[in-house]
Amino acid sequence: MQKDVSRFLNEEGQVVTWPKKHADKKLVMEYIVEKFELEKPYTEKEVNEIINQWHTFQDWPLLRRGMIDAGLMTRDIEGHEYLRQPM
């Protein structure tokens, strides 16, 4: 059974709530990370801007860190360049 991210989205496709369950959090992060192109480097500012377009609860640091911790994105040691990872 595949989980459906739509229960966490508004009509515009933005995430409106941060789930309590770990599996649902990963589902939401996978949804947001799909908004990034593979192999394209992003600055932290660009990452924050894209994340902000796709959620309404104003916690882009939580989402950015979560995607990195989950291995969905990587960040260079200085924190200047971010890359989406294949799923």
Backbone torsions as a table, in degrees:
resi	resn	phi	psi	omega
1	MET	NA	121.7	-179.5
2	GLN	-88.1	135.6	-179.9
3	LYS	-77.5	148.9	-177.0
4	ASP	-109.8	120.7	-179.0
5	VAL	-75.9	-15.2	-173.0
6	SER	-59.8	-25.2	179.9
7	ARG	-68.4	-12.5	178.8
8	PHE	-103.7	4.4	-172.9
9	LEU	-112.1	153.0	170.5
10	ASN	-91.8	-173.3	-177.0
11	GLU	-63.5	-25.4	-179.9
12	GLU	-88.3	2.0	-179.9
13	GLY	83.3	14.0	178.5
14	GLN	-90.1	142.9	175.7
15	VAL	-72.0	127.0	-176.2
16	VAL	-107.2	-13.5	-179.6
17	THR	-146.9	148.0	177.2
18	TRP	-93.3	116.8	-175.9
19	PRO	-63.9	159.5	177.5
20	LYS	-86.4	-37.2	-176.8
21	LYS	-79.2	139.7	-179.0
22	HIS	-57.9	-43.9	-178.6
23	ALA	-62.0	-38.0	178.6
24	ASP	-71.4	-35.6	175.8
25	LYS	-60.9	-44.1	179.4
26	LYS	-63.4	-39.8	177.5
27	LEU	-59.2	-44.5	179.0
28	VAL	-65.3	-43.7	179.4
29	MET	-64.1	-39.2	177.3
30	GLU	-63.8	-37.7	177.3
31	TYR	-62.1	-46.7	-177.7
32	ILE	-70.2	-40.7	-177.6
33	VAL	-64.5	-24.1	176.7
34	GLU	-65.8	-13.0	178.1
35	LYS	-78.7	-8.0	179.2
36	PHE	-101.5	144.8	177.2
37	GLU	-80.4	142.0	173.8
38	LEU	-68.2	145.0	174.6
39	GLU	65.6	8.3	176.3
40	LYS	-101.5	122.6	177.8
41	PRO	-75.2	140.9	179.0
42	TYR	-124.0	146.3	171.2
43	THR	-81.3	165.5	177.4
44	GLU	-60.0	-39.7	178.9
45	LYS	-61.1	-43.4	179.0
46	GLU	-64.7	-41.2	178.5
47	VAL	-60.8	-47.5	-180.0
48	ASN	-60.7	-41.3	-179.6
49	GLU	-63.6	-43.5	179.6
50	ILE	-66.7	-45.4	178.4
51	ILE	-58.8	-43.2	-178.5
52	ASN	-63.5	-28.2	176.8
53	GLN	-69.0	-23.7	-170.4
54	TRP	-114.6	14.7	171.7
55	HIS	-150.6	159.4	-175.5
56	THR	-116.9	-4.6	-173.9
57	PHE	-95.2	12.0	169.6
58	GLN	53.8	46.0	174.3
59	ASP	-132.8	62.0	179.8
60	TRP	-61.8	-33.5	177.5
61	PRO	-62.0	-39.1	177.4
62	LEU	-59.5	-47.2	-179.1
63	LEU	-68.2	-43.0	179.9
64	ARG	-61.8	-48.8	179.0
65	ARG	-63.1	-40.8	179.9
66	GLY	-61.2	-42.0	179.4
67	MET	-66.3	-35.8	177.7
68	ILE	-70.2	-47.8	179.9
69	ASP	-60.5	-33.6	-179.9
70	ALA	-81.9	-3.7	-180.0
71	GLY	78.9	13.5	178.7
72	LEU	-81.3	-24.0	175.4
73	MET	-138.4	155.8	172.0
74	THR	-120.0	159.8	179.2
75	ARG	-135.0	139.3	177.3
76	ASP	-70.1	167.7	-172.5
77	ILE	-60.6	-31.1	178.7
78	GLU	-83.6	-10.6	-179.1
79	GLY	77.8	21.6	-177.5
80	HIS	-96.3	-25.9	-175.3
81	GLU	-129.0	129.9	179.8
82	TYR	-117.5	143.1	178.1
83	LEU	-133.8	134.5	172.3
84	ARG	-72.5	140.3	178.3
85	GLN	-103.4	148.9	176.3
86	PRO	-63.7	146.5	177.7
87	MET	-101.2	NA	NA
